[in-house]
Structures are given as structure tokens and as C-alpha cells.
Amino acid sequence: MALARAGEYWEAIDDFSQALDRSLDSPDALVFRAAAYRLLGVADLADDNIARALTLDPNNPEALTELGMMRKNMGTTTAPGKPGSPPLPPRRDRSPLMPRAPKSNA
């Protein structure tokens, strides 16, 4: 992770790949590797890693955050790892057209 912070993304990818060689079921290593790929502009590999992480843990907050970063930075609007798939549904907790209600002081 220190390598990624220092901007040494390819070296960080190597480290995350070695971790995955030891434990294929590590959503965290997949998320960090996806982030490194995203920062290098390698969208297809970033998508593949996020798709694997979300398959292992569909509610992983780091994976969902990285998915949002990928969509923002790379213009991705489809589900990861599935070219041409329909966009993911909007969040249901609030409408994008309606602001949240102010909190009451009561």
C-alpha cells in the first residue's frame, strides 16, 4: 500500500498480485489492485478486479467506493466486468432530484 501512496503503481500491483497468489479470496487486495489499475488508466483490469471483489463480498464498502471512483474517473456506467451490460440501478434511499430533508432540532 505504501508503494501505491508513493505513486509506484506497477510495483504495488506486483505486491497485491503476490498477496492474491497466497489467498485468492482477498477482496481487499483486489480492491487495492483495482485502484492501482484505475490510477494507471487500465480500465479493463480495474473492472475485472472490482468485479471479483464484489463477487466475494457484494457489500464491501471499499469495493463499492472504488467502483464509484472508477465510474467518476473513467466514465464507466455499466456493471464492472460486463461490457455492454445495463447500468446499475439508482440508489433508492433518495431521489437525485430531491434534496434531503433538513434535520429537526427537536
C-alpha positions as CSV (number, residue, x, y, z in Angstrom):
1,M,0.0,0.0,0.0
2,A,2.9,2.3,0.7
3,L,4.1,1.9,-2.9
4,A,0.7,2.9,-4.2
5,R,0.8,6.0,-2.0
6,A,4.2,6.9,-3.4
7,G,2.9,6.6,-7.0
8,E,4.7,3.4,-7.7
9,Y,1.6,1.7,-9.0
10,W,3.1,-1.1,-11.1
11,E,5.2,-2.2,-8.0
12,A,2.1,-2.0,-5.9
13,I,0.2,-4.2,-8.4
14,D,3.0,-6.7,-8.2
15,D,2.7,-6.8,-4.4
16,F,-1.1,-7.1,-4.5
17,S,-0.7,-9.9,-7.1
18,Q,1.7,-11.8,-4.8
19,A,-0.8,-11.4,-1.9
20,L,-3.6,-12.8,-4.2
21,D,-1.3,-15.8,-5.1
22,R,-1.3,-16.7,-1.4
23,S,-5.0,-16.0,-0.8
24,L,-7.3,-15.8,-3.9
25,D,-10.2,-14.8,-1.6
26,S,-8.9,-11.4,-0.5
27,P,-11.4,-8.7,-1.6
28,D,-9.1,-6.0,0.0
29,A,-6.1,-7.0,-2.2
30,L,-8.4,-7.0,-5.3
31,V,-9.8,-3.5,-4.4
32,F,-6.3,-2.1,-3.9
33,R,-5.1,-3.6,-7.1
34,A,-8.2,-2.2,-8.9
35,A,-7.4,1.2,-7.5
36,A,-3.8,1.0,-8.8
37,Y,-5.0,-0.1,-12.3
38,R,-7.5,2.8,-12.2
39,L,-4.8,5.3,-11.4
40,L,-2.8,3.9,-14.3
41,G,-5.8,4.2,-16.6
42,V,-6.1,0.4,-17.2
43,A,-9.9,0.3,-17.0
44,D,-10.5,-3.3,-18.1
45,L,-8.2,-4.7,-15.4
46,A,-9.6,-2.3,-12.8
47,D,-13.1,-3.5,-13.8
48,D,-12.1,-7.2,-13.5
49,N,-10.6,-6.8,-10.0
50,I,-13.6,-4.9,-8.7
51,A,-16.0,-7.5,-10.2
52,R,-14.0,-10.3,-8.4
53,A,-14.0,-8.3,-5.1
54,L,-17.8,-7.7,-5.3
55,T,-18.4,-11.4,-6.2
56,L,-16.6,-12.3,-3.0
57,D,-18.2,-9.6,-0.8
58,P,-21.1,-7.8,-2.5
59,N,-21.4,-5.3,0.3
60,N,-17.7,-4.5,0.7
61,P,-17.7,-0.7,1.3
62,E,-14.2,-0.2,-0.1
63,A,-15.1,-2.1,-3.3
64,L,-18.3,-0.1,-3.7
65,T,-16.3,3.1,-3.1
66,E,-13.7,2.1,-5.7
67,L,-16.5,1.3,-8.1
68,G,-17.8,4.8,-7.7
69,M,-14.3,6.3,-8.2
70,M,-13.9,4.2,-11.4
71,R,-17.2,5.4,-12.7
72,K,-16.4,9.0,-11.9
73,N,-12.8,8.9,-13.3
74,M,-13.3,6.6,-16.3
75,G,-16.9,7.4,-17.2
76,T,-17.9,3.8,-16.5
77,T,-21.7,3.5,-16.3
78,T,-22.1,-0.3,-16.6
79,A,-21.6,-3.1,-14.1
80,P,-17.9,-4.0,-13.7
81,G,-16.5,-6.7,-15.9
82,K,-19.5,-6.8,-18.2
83,P,-19.1,-4.7,-21.3
84,G,-22.5,-3.6,-22.6
85,S,-24.4,-4.6,-19.5
86,P,-27.1,-2.3,-18.4
87,P,-26.3,0.5,-15.9
88,L,-26.7,-0.4,-12.2
89,P,-30.0,0.9,-10.7
90,P,-30.0,4.2,-8.9
91,R,-29.9,4.3,-5.1
92,R,-33.4,4.0,-3.6
93,D,-32.7,5.9,-0.3
94,R,-33.2,9.3,-2.0
95,S,-34.1,10.7,-5.4
96,P,-31.3,12.6,-7.1
97,L,-33.8,15.4,-7.9
98,M,-34.9,15.8,-4.3
99,P,-32.6,17.1,-1.6
100,R,-32.5,15.5,1.8
101,A,-35.0,16.9,4.4
102,P,-33.3,19.2,6.9
103,K,-32.7,17.7,10.3
104,S,-35.1,18.9,13.0
105,N,-33.8,20.5,16.2
106,A,-36.4,18.8,18.3
